[in-house]
Amino acid sequence: MICLFAVLLLCSSVNGQSYIEIDCGKSNEKPSNATQCTPTSETRVIGGQCANPGQFPWVTMINLTLFGMNIGFCGGAIIDQYTILTAAHCTKYCLIPGLPISLPVQQYNITIGERNLNDANDGQLSYTSTTAVVHPNYTACSSNNSNDIALLKIGGNGMKTPYFTDNGLGSSNCINLPSANNYTGSDVTIAGWGRTDKNSQKTAKILQFATIQVVDDSACSQTFGSSYNSKTMICAFAPGKSSCNGDSGTAMFYDRSGFAEAVGITSFGVANCEGKPVVYTRVSNYLDFINSNIGPIKTGAN
């Protein structure tokens, strides 16, 4: 195993751009420059395609820092101006593979409104967090991936979100929490900057997305055996499409009448990232945990 009726309010105009506030889960998709992402470029999530500016404004890039060094990256999803939803395994650094011995990540460098990692001037905003609220029943670096959920907290006034622009670049918005528990058979979307080919370690530079389907729990139990827990996990699959390394922590989301809701958090899958379902943390099982930890940082959080 390897470790988704609006009222618009015009707020302001900055440098000729109009910014609007909007309900959670709403996209701000705008046309993209086709030359930035072609079928021959190394920019494909496995089976995916390039996202347009503002298409998934809740998706965040999270760079992980330990002892001042970048040790990797994960994805996340904005659920309010103070809170990023991600995977618990993104908050731990495993000292010895296969053994539950870990060090906590010391700093999270979070970028919102990101699309093209090669363009430092496309409107994205950066924040630093040192506070991760990890589910109390998560065990790091073990073969048991249950409760793989964490919340990263932003201090002060939080993030500048919702934040929509005329051209989509730099847009950010929160995603809704799930309104149901059973999504079996539903089309869902995955998005991230993870590996683009099962035979390559290259990762995407432009945000990628793909549509997959939530599959029956029995299919996941056949693949992952006792490691799969249908209460705490949900899995999805589509031929030739998959989340992969670097997509950890990103939300799998469902479109409900034009508003996205996060139904899963990318957790684990098979080593080559293709041909089998991928397992996601079932967000609906953790609504009490999430709702008790949203909003400004609480005194004593760690």
CORDA-V509909 format. One record per pair of residues at least 24 apart in sequence whose C-alpha atoms are under 10 Angstrom apart, sorted by the first residue. I is the first residue (numbers start at 1). J is the second residue. D is the distance in whole Angstrom. If there is no record, write none. Layout:
# CORDA-V509909
((I,J,D) (I,J,D))
This chain:
# CORDA-V509909
((1,143,9) (1,145,10) (1,224,8) (1,227,9) (1,267,10) (1,268,6) (1,269,5) (1,270,5) (1,271,6) (1,272,9) (1,273,9) (1,278,10) (1,279,10) (2,244,8) (2,245,8) (2,248,9) (2,267,8) (2,268,5) (2,269,5) (2,270,6) (2,271,6) (2,272,9) (2,273,8) (2,278,10) (2,279,10) (3,87,10) (3,89,7) (3,90,9) (3,141,9) (3,145,9) (3,244,9) (3,245,7) (3,246,9) (3,247,10) (3,248,7) (3,249,10) (3,266,9) (3,267,6) (3,268,5) (3,269,7) (3,270,9) (3,271,9) (3,279,10) (4,56,9) (4,58,9) (4,59,9) (4,77,9) (4,175,8) (4,176,9) (4,177,9) (4,178,9) (4,188,7) (4,189,6) (4,190,6) (4,191,8) (4,250,8) (4,251,5) (4,252,3) (4,253,1) (4,254,5) (4,255,8) (4,260,6) (4,261,5) (4,262,4) (4,263,6) (4,264,7) (4,265,8) (4,266,10) (4,283,10) (5,257,9) (5,258,9) (5,259,9) (6,258,10) (6,259,9) (10,164,10) (11,163,9) (11,164,10) (13,165,9) (14,165,10) (16,165,10) (16,166,9) (17,164,9) (17,165,6) (17,166,6) (17,167,8) (18,163,10) (18,164,8) (18,165,6) (18,166,6) (18,167,9) (19,162,9) (19,163,6) (19,164,5) (19,165,5) (19,166,7) (19,171,9) (20,161,10) (20,162,8) (20,163,6) (20,164,5) (20,165,7) (20,166,9) (20,171,10) (21,161,8) (21,162,5) (21,163,6) (21,164,7) (21,165,10) (21,172,10) (21,173,9) (22,161,9) (22,162,7) (22,163,8) (22,164,8) (22,173,8) (22,174,9) (23,162,8) (23,173,8) (23,174,8) (23,175,9) (23,176,9) (23,259,9) (24,57,10) (24,58,9) (24,78,9) (24,79,8) (24,80,9) (24,161,10) (24,162,8) (24,172,10) (24,173,6) (24,174,5) (24,175,5) (24,176,6) (24,177,9) (24,259,7) (24,260,8) (24,261,9) (25,56,9) (25,57,9) (25,58,8) (25,78,10) (25,79,9) (25,173,7) (25,174,6) (25,175,4) (25,176,5) (25,177,9) (25,253,10) (25,254,10) (25,255,8) (25,256,9) (25,258,8) (25,259,4) (25,260,4) (25,261,6) (25,262,9) (26,54,10) (26,55,9) (26,56,8) (26,57,8) (26,58,9) (26,162,10) (26,172,10) (26,173,7) (26,174,8) (26,175,8) (26,176,9) (26,255,9) (26,257,10) (26,258,7) (26,259,5) (26,260,7) (26,261,10) (27,53,10) (27,54,6) (27,55,5) (27,56,6) (27,57,6) (27,58,9) (27,164,9) (27,168,9) (27,171,9) (27,172,9) (27,173,8) (27,174,10) (27,175,10) (27,258,8) (27,259,8) (27,260,8) (28,52,9) (28,53,8) (28,54,5) (28,55,6) (28,56,8) (28,57,7) (28,163,10) (28,164,7) (28,165,8) (28,166,9) (28,167,9) (28,168,6) (28,169,9) (28,171,7) (28,172,9) (28,173,9) (29,53,6) (29,54,5) (29,55,4) (29,56,8) (29,57,9) (29,164,10) (29,165,10) (29,166,10) (29,167,8) (29,168,6) (29,169,9) (29,171,9) (30,54,6) (30,55,7) (30,165,10) (30,166,8) (30,167,6) (30,168,5) (30,169,8) (31,55,9) (31,167,8) (31,168,8) (32,167,9) (32,168,9) (32,169,9) (36,116,9) (36,206,8) (37,116,10) (37,205,10) (37,206,8) (37,207,10) (41,204,10) (41,205,10) (42,195,10) (42,196,7) (42,197,9) (42,202,8) (42,203,8) (42,204,7) (42,205,8) (42,206,9) (43,193,9) (43,194,10) (43,195,9) (43,196,6) (43,197,9) (43,202,9) (43,203,7) (43,204,5) (43,205,6) (43,206,6) (43,207,8) (43,208,7) (44,192,10) (44,193,9) (44,194,9) (44,195,8) (44,196,5) (44,197,7) (44,202,10) (44,203,8) (44,204,6) (44,205,9) (44,206,8) (44,207,9) (44,208,6) (44,209,8) (44,210,10) (45,190,9) (45,191,8) (45,192,7) (45,193,7) (45,194,6) (45,195,6) (45,196,4) (45,197,7) (45,198,10) (45,202,10) (45,203,8) (45,204,7) (45,205,10) (45,206,9) (45,207,8) (45,208,5) (45,209,7) (45,210,8) (45,241,8) (45,242,7) (45,243,7) (45,244,8) (45,245,10) (45,246,10) (45,247,9) (46,194,9) (46,195,7) (46,196,5) (46,197,5) (46,198,7) (46,204,10) (46,208,9) (46,209,9) (46,210,8) (46,240,7) (46,241,5) (46,242,5) (46,243,7) (46,244,7) (46,273,8) (46,274,8) (47,196,8) (47,197,8) (47,208,9) (47,209,9) (47,210,7) (47,211,9) (47,238,9) (47,239,8) (47,240,5) (47,241,4) (47,242,7) (47,243,9) (47,274,10) (48,190,9) (48,191,8) (48,192,10) (48,196,8) (48,207,10) (48,208,6) (48,209,5) (48,210,5) (48,211,8) (48,240,9) (48,241,7) (48,242,8) (48,243,9) (49,191,9) (49,196,10) (49,206,9) (49,207,8) (49,208,5) (49,209,6) (49,210,7) (49,211,10) (50,115,9) (50,116,10) (50,191,9) (50,192,10) (50,204,9) (50,205,10) (50,206,6) (50,207,6) (50,208,5) (50,209,6) (50,210,9) (51,115,8) (51,116,10) (51,191,8) (51,192,9) (51,206,7) (51,207,6) (51,208,5) (51,209,6) (51,210,9) (52,115,8) (52,168,8) (52,169,9) (52,206,9) (52,207,8) (52,208,9) (52,209,10) (53,113,9) (53,114,9) (53,115,7) (53,116,9) (53,122,9) (53,165,10) (53,167,7) (53,168,5) (53,169,5) (53,170,8) (53,171,8) (53,207,9) (54,113,7) (54,114,9) (54,115,8) (54,164,8) (54,165,8) (54,166,10) (54,167,8) (54,168,4) (54,169,6) (54,170,7) (54,171,5) (54,172,7) (54,173,9) (55,115,9) (55,168,8) (55,169,9) (55,171,9) (55,172,10) (55,207,10) (55,209,10) (56,113,9) (56,114,10) (56,115,9) (56,168,10) (56,171,9) (56,172,8) (56,173,8) (56,174,10) (56,175,9) (56,191,8) (56,192,10) (56,207,9) (56,209,9) (56,260,9) (57,112,8) (57,113,6) (57,114,8) (57,115,9) (57,161,9) (57,162,9) (57,163,9) (57,164,9) (57,168,9) (57,169,9) (57,170,8) (57,171,6) (57,172,4) (57,173,5) (57,174,7) (57,175,8) (58,84,9) (58,85,10) (58,112,8) (58,113,8) (58,114,10) (58,161,9) (58,162,9) (58,171,9) (58,172,6) (58,173,5) (58,174,5) (58,175,6) (58,176,10) (58,250,10) (58,251,9) (58,260,9) (58,262,10) (59,84,9) (59,85,10) (59,111,9) (59,112,7) (59,113,8) (59,114,8) (59,115,9) (59,172,8) (59,173,9) (59,174,9) (59,175,9) (59,191,8) (59,192,8) (59,207,9) (59,250,7) (59,251,8) (60,84,8) (60,85,9) (60,86,10) (60,110,7) (60,111,6) (60,112,5) (60,113,7) (60,114,7) (60,115,9) (60,124,10) (60,126,10) (60,172,9) (60,192,9) (60,193,10) (60,249,10) (60,250,8) (60,251,10) (61,108,10) (61,109,8) (61,110,6) (61,111,5) (61,112,7) (61,113,9) (61,114,7) (61,115,9) (61,117,9) (61,126,9) (61,192,8) (61,193,8) (61,207,10) (61,246,10) (61,247,10) (61,249,10) (61,250,9) (62,86,9) (62,90,9) (62,107,10) (62,108,6) (62,109,6) (62,110,5) (62,111,7) (62,112,9) (62,126,10) (62,127,10) (62,128,9) (62,129,10) (62,152,10) (62,249,9) (62,250,10) (63,90,10) (63,107,8) (63,108,6) (63,109,5) (63,110,6) (63,111,8) (63,128,10) (64,90,8) (64,91,8) (64,92,9) (64,93,9) (64,105,7) (64,106,8) (64,107,6) (64,108,5) (64,109,7) (64,110,9) (65,91,10) (65,93,10) (65,104,10) (65,105,6) (65,106,6) (65,107,5) (65,108,6) (65,109,8) (65,130,10) (66,92,10) (66,93,8) (66,103,9) (66,104,8) (66,105,5) (66,106,5) (66,107,7) (66,108,9) (67,105,9) (67,106,7) (67,107,9) (68,106,8) (68,107,8) (69,106,10) (69,107,10) (70,105,10) (70,107,9) (70,108,10) (70,109,10) (71,105,9) (72,246,8) (73,108,9) (73,109,9) (73,110,10) (73,193,9) (73,194,9) (73,245,9) (73,246,6) (73,247,8) (73,248,8) (73,249,9) (74,108,10) (74,110,10) (74,192,9) (74,193,9) (74,194,8) (74,245,9) (74,246,6) (74,247,6) (74,248,5) (74,249,6) (74,250,7) (74,266,10) (75,110,9) (75,111,10) (75,191,9) (75,192,7) (75,193,8) (75,194,9) (75,246,7) (75,247,6) (75,248,6) (75,249,5) (75,250,4) (75,251,8) (75,265,9) (75,266,9) (76,110,9) (76,111,10) (76,112,10) (76,150,10) (76,151,9) (76,152,9) (76,191,10) (76,192,9) (76,247,9) (76,248,8) (76,249,5) (76,250,5) (76,251,6) (76,265,8) (76,266,9) (77,112,9) (77,151,10) (77,152,10) (77,173,9) (77,174,7) (77,175,7) (77,176,10) (77,249,8) (77,250,6) (77,251,6) (77,252,10) (77,262,8) (77,265,9) (78,112,8) (78,151,10) (78,152,10) (78,159,9) (78,161,9) (78,162,10) (78,172,8) (78,173,7) (78,174,5) (78,175,6) (78,176,9) (78,251,10) (78,262,10) (79,151,9) (79,161,10) (79,173,8) (79,174,5) (79,175,5) (79,176,7) (79,177,8) (79,261,10) (79,262,9) (79,290,9) (79,294,8) (79,295,9) (80,153,10) (80,154,10) (80,158,9) (80,159,8) (80,161,8) (80,162,9) (80,173,8) (80,174,6) (80,175,8) (80,176,9) (80,294,7) (80,295,7) (80,296,9) (81,153,9) (81,154,8) (81,155,10) (81,157,8) (81,158,5) (81,159,5) (81,160,7) (81,161,6) (81,162,8) (81,172,10) (81,173,9) (81,174,8) (81,294,9) (81,295,7) (81,296,8) (82,151,10) (82,152,8) (82,153,6) (82,154,5) (82,155,7) (82,156,9) (82,157,8) (82,158,5) (82,159,6) (82,160,9) (82,161,9) (82,293,10) (82,294,7) (82,295,6) (82,296,6) (82,297,8) (83,132,10) (83,133,10) (83,150,10) (83,151,6) (83,152,6) (83,153,5) (83,154,6) (83,155,9) (83,158,8) (83,159,9) (83,174,9) (83,290,9) (83,293,8) (83,294,6) (83,295,7) (83,296,8) (83,297,9) (84,110,9) (84,129,10) (84,132,9) (84,150,8) (84,151,5) (84,152,5) (84,153,7) (84,154,8) (84,159,10) (84,174,9) (84,249,10) (84,294,9) (85,132,10) (85,133,10) (85,149,7) (85,150,6) (85,151,5) (85,152,7) (85,153,9) (85,175,10) (85,249,8) (85,250,8) (85,251,8) (85,262,9) (85,265,8) (85,283,10) (85,290,9) (85,294,10) (86,132,10) (86,134,10) (86,148,8) (86,149,6) (86,150,5) (86,151,6) (86,152,7) (86,248,8) (86,249,4) (86,250,6) (86,251,8) (86,264,10) (86,265,7) (86,266,8) (86,267,9) (86,281,10) (87,134,9) (87,135,10) (87,147,9) (87,148,5) (87,149,4) (87,150,5) (87,151,8) (87,152,10) (87,248,7) (87,249,4) (87,250,8) (87,251,9) (87,264,10) (87,265,6) (87,266,7) (87,267,7) (87,280,9) (87,281,8) (88,132,9) (88,133,9) (88,134,6) (88,135,7) (88,138,7) (88,139,9) (88,140,8) (88,145,9) (88,146,10) (88,147,8) (88,148,5) (88,149,4) (88,150,5) (88,151,8) (88,152,10) (88,248,10) (88,249,8) (88,265,10) (88,267,9) (88,281,10) (89,134,9) (89,138,9) (89,139,9) (89,140,6) (89,141,8) (89,142,10) (89,145,8) (89,147,10) (89,148,6) (89,149,8) (89,150,8) (89,248,8) (89,249,8) (89,267,8) (89,268,10) (90,132,10) (90,134,10) (90,140,10) (90,148,9) (90,149,9) (90,150,8) (90,248,7) (90,249,7) (90,267,9) (91,131,10) (91,132,7) (91,133,9) (91,134,8) (91,140,9) (91,149,10) (91,150,8) (91,151,10) (91,152,9) (91,249,10) (92,134,10) (92,139,10) (92,140,7) (92,141,8) (93,140,8) (93,141,8) (94,140,8) (94,141,6) (94,142,9) (95,141,9) (96,141,8) (97,141,7) (97,142,9) (98,141,6) (98,142,6) (98,143,7) (99,140,9) (99,141,6) (99,142,6) (99,143,8) (100,139,7) (100,140,6) (100,141,4) (100,142,5) (100,143,8) (100,144,10) (101,139,10) (101,140,7) (101,141,7) (101,142,8) (102,139,10) (102,140,7) (102,141,7) (102,142,10) (103,140,9) (104,132,9) (104,140,10) (105,130,8) (105,131,10) (105,132,9) (106,130,6) (106,131,9) (106,132,9) (107,131,8) (107,132,9) (108,132,9) (108,152,8) (108,153,10) (108,154,10) (110,152,9) (110,154,9) (111,159,10) (111,170,10) (112,159,9) (112,160,9) (112,161,9) (112,170,7) (112,171,8) (112,172,6) (112,173,9) (113,160,10) (113,161,9) (113,163,9) (113,164,9) (113,168,9) (113,169,7) (113,170,4) (113,171,5) (113,172,5) (113,173,8) (114,169,8) (114,170,6) (114,171,8) (114,172,9) (114,206,9) (114,207,8) (115,168,10) (115,169,8) (115,170,8) (115,171,10) (115,192,9) (115,193,9) (115,205,8) (115,206,6) (115,207,5) (115,208,9) (116,169,10) (116,193,9) (116,204,9) (116,205,6) (116,206,4) (116,207,7) (116,208,10) (117,193,9) (117,204,8) (117,205,5) (117,206,6) (117,207,8) (118,205,6) (118,206,8) (119,205,9) (119,206,9) (121,169,9) (121,170,9) (122,168,10) (122,169,6) (122,170,6) (122,171,10) (123,165,9) (123,168,9) (123,169,6) (123,170,4) (123,171,8) (123,172,10) (124,169,7) (124,170,5) (124,171,8) (124,172,9) (125,159,9) (125,160,8) (125,170,7) (125,171,9) (125,172,9) (126,159,9) (126,160,10) (127,154,7) (127,155,9) (127,158,9) (127,159,7) (127,160,10) (128,152,10) (128,153,9) (128,154,7) (128,155,9) (129,153,6) (129,154,6) (129,155,7) (130,154,8) (130,155,9) (130,302,8) (131,155,9) (131,297,8) (131,301,7) (131,302,5) (132,301,8) (132,302,6) (133,289,10) (133,290,10) (133,293,8) (133,297,10) (133,301,7) (133,302,6) (134,289,10) (134,302,9) (135,286,9) (135,289,7) (135,290,9) (136,289,9) (143,227,7) (144,226,9) (144,227,6) (144,228,9) (144,229,10) (145,227,7) (145,228,8) (145,229,9) (145,232,9) (145,233,9) (145,267,8) (145,268,8) (145,279,10) (145,280,10) (145,281,9) (146,227,8) (146,228,8) (146,229,7) (146,230,10) (146,231,9) (146,232,6) (146,233,7) (146,267,9) (146,280,10) (146,281,8) (146,282,10) (147,229,10) (147,232,7) (147,233,8) (147,267,10) (147,281,7) (147,282,9) (147,283,10) (147,285,9) (147,286,8) (148,232,9) (148,233,9) (148,249,9) (148,265,8) (148,266,9) (148,267,7) (148,268,10) (148,280,9) (148,281,6) (148,282,9) (148,283,10) (149,249,8) (149,264,10) (149,265,7) (149,266,10) (149,267,9) (149,280,10) (149,281,7) (149,282,9) (149,283,8) (149,286,8) (149,289,9) (149,290,9) (150,249,9) (150,265,10) (150,289,9) (150,290,9) (150,293,10) (151,289,10) (151,290,8) (151,293,8) (151,294,8) (152,293,10) (152,294,10) (152,297,10) (152,302,10) (153,293,9) (153,294,8) (153,295,9) (153,296,8) (153,297,6) (153,298,9) (153,301,9) (153,302,10) (154,295,9) (154,296,8) (154,297,7) (155,295,10) (155,296,7) (155,297,6) (155,298,10) (156,296,8) (156,297,8) (157,296,8) (158,295,9) (158,296,8) (158,297,9) (174,260,9) (174,261,10) (175,251,9) (175,253,9) (175,259,8) (175,260,6) (175,261,6) (175,262,7) (176,253,9) (176,254,10) (176,256,10) (176,259,8) (176,260,6) (176,261,4) (176,262,6) (176,263,9) (177,253,9) (177,260,9) (177,261,5) (177,262,5) (177,263,7) (177,264,10) (177,283,8) (177,284,8) (177,286,10) (177,287,8) (177,290,9) (177,291,10) (178,253,9) (178,254,8) (178,256,10) (178,260,9) (178,261,5) (178,262,6) (178,263,6) (178,264,9) (178,282,9) (178,283,7) (178,284,6) (178,285,10) (178,287,9) (179,256,9) (179,261,8) (179,262,9) (179,263,9) (179,284,8) (180,261,10) (180,263,8) (180,283,10) (180,284,7) (181,231,10) (181,234,10) (181,263,8) (181,282,8) (181,283,8) (181,284,6) (181,285,8) (182,214,9) (182,216,10) (182,234,9) (182,263,9) (182,282,10) (182,284,9) (183,213,9) (183,214,6) (183,215,8) (183,216,9) (183,234,9) (183,235,10) (183,236,10) (183,254,9) (183,263,8) (184,213,8) (184,214,5) (184,215,5) (184,216,6) (184,217,8) (184,234,9) (184,235,9) (184,236,9) (185,212,10) (185,213,6) (185,214,5) (185,215,6) (185,216,8) (185,236,9) (186,212,8) (186,213,6) (186,214,6) (186,215,8) (186,236,9) (186,254,8) (186,255,10) (187,211,6) (187,212,6) (187,213,5) (187,214,7) (187,215,10) (187,236,9) (187,237,10) (187,238,10) (187,253,9) (187,254,7) (187,255,8) (188,212,6) (188,213,6) (188,214,7) (188,236,8) (188,237,10) (188,252,7) (188,253,6) (188,254,5) (188,255,7) (188,260,10) (188,261,10) (188,262,10) (188,263,9) (188,264,10) (189,213,8) (189,214,10) (189,236,10) (189,251,8) (189,252,6) (189,253,5) (189,254,6) (189,255,8) (189,260,9) (189,262,10) (189,263,10) (190,236,10) (190,241,10) (190,242,8) (190,243,7) (190,247,9) (190,250,8) (190,251,7) (190,252,5) (190,253,7) (190,254,9) (190,264,9) (190,265,10) (190,266,9) (191,242,10) (191,243,8) (191,247,8) (191,250,7) (191,251,7) (191,252,7) (191,253,9) (191,266,10) (192,243,8) (192,244,9) (192,245,10) (192,246,8) (192,247,5) (192,248,9) (192,249,9) (192,250,7) (192,251,9) (192,252,10) (193,243,9) (193,244,9) (193,245,9) (193,246,6) (193,247,6) (193,248,10) (193,250,9) (194,242,10) (194,243,7) (194,244,6) (194,245,5) (194,246,4) (194,247,5) (194,248,8) (194,250,10) (195,242,10) (195,243,8) (195,244,6) (195,245,6) (195,246,6) (195,247,8) (195,273,9) (196,242,9) (196,243,9) (196,244,8) (196,245,9) (196,246,10) (196,273,10) (197,242,10) (197,244,9) (197,272,9) (197,273,9) (197,274,9) (198,242,10) (198,244,8) (198,245,9) (198,271,9) (198,272,5) (198,273,6) (198,274,7) (199,272,8) (199,273,9) (200,272,10) (201,244,10) (201,245,8) (201,246,10) (202,245,10) (202,246,10) (203,244,9) (203,245,8) (203,246,7) (203,247,9) (204,246,9) (208,243,10) (208,247,10) (209,241,9) (209,242,10) (209,243,9) (210,238,9) (210,241,7) (210,242,8) (210,243,9) (211,236,10) (211,237,9) (211,238,8) (211,241,8) (211,242,9) (211,252,10) (211,253,10) (211,254,10) (212,236,6) (212,237,6) (212,238,5) (212,239,8) (212,240,10) (212,241,7) (212,242,8) (212,243,10) (212,252,9) (212,277,10) (213,237,5) (213,238,6) (213,239,10) (213,277,10) (214,238,9) (214,252,10) (214,254,10) (214,263,10) (214,277,9) (214,278,10) (215,277,8) (215,278,10) (219,276,9) (219,277,8) (220,269,10) (220,276,8) (220,277,7) (220,278,8) (220,279,8) (223,269,9) (223,270,9) (223,276,7) (223,277,8) (223,278,10) (224,269,9) (224,270,9) (224,276,10) (224,277,9) (224,278,10) (224,279,9) (228,279,8) (229,279,10) (229,281,10) (229,282,10) (230,281,10) (230,282,8) (231,281,9) (231,282,7) (231,284,9) (231,285,7) (232,264,10) (232,280,9) (232,281,6) (232,282,5) (232,283,8) (232,284,9) (232,285,6) (232,286,8) (233,264,8) (233,265,9) (233,266,10) (233,267,9) (233,279,7) (233,280,6) (233,281,5) (233,282,5) (233,283,8) (233,284,10) (233,285,9) (234,263,8) (234,264,7) (234,265,9) (234,266,10) (234,267,10) (234,277,10) (234,278,9) (234,279,6) (234,280,5) (234,281,6) (234,282,5) (234,283,9) (234,284,10) (235,264,8) (235,265,10) (235,266,9) (235,267,10) (235,268,10) (235,269,9) (235,276,10) (235,277,6) (235,278,6) (235,279,4) (235,280,6) (235,281,8) (235,282,9) (236,264,10) (236,276,9) (236,277,5) (236,278,6) (236,279,7) (236,280,8) (237,274,9) (237,275,8) (237,276,7) (237,277,5) (237,278,7) (237,279,9) (238,274,9) (238,275,8) (238,276,9) (238,277,8) (238,278,10) (239,274,8) (239,275,7) (239,276,8) (239,277,9) (240,273,9) (240,274,6) (240,275,7) (240,276,10) (241,273,9) (241,274,7) (241,275,8) (241,276,10) (241,277,10) (242,269,9) (242,272,10) (242,273,6) (242,274,6) (242,275,8) (242,276,9) (242,277,8) (242,278,7) (243,267,9) (243,268,9) (243,269,8) (243,273,7) (243,274,9) (243,277,9) (243,278,7) (243,279,9) (243,280,10) (244,268,9) (244,269,8) (244,270,9) (244,271,9) (244,272,8) (244,273,5) (244,274,8) (244,278,9) (245,269,9) (245,271,9) (245,272,9) (245,273,8) (248,280,9) (249,280,9) (249,281,9) (250,280,9) (251,280,8) (251,281,9) (251,283,9) (252,280,8) (252,281,9) (252,282,10) (252,283,10))
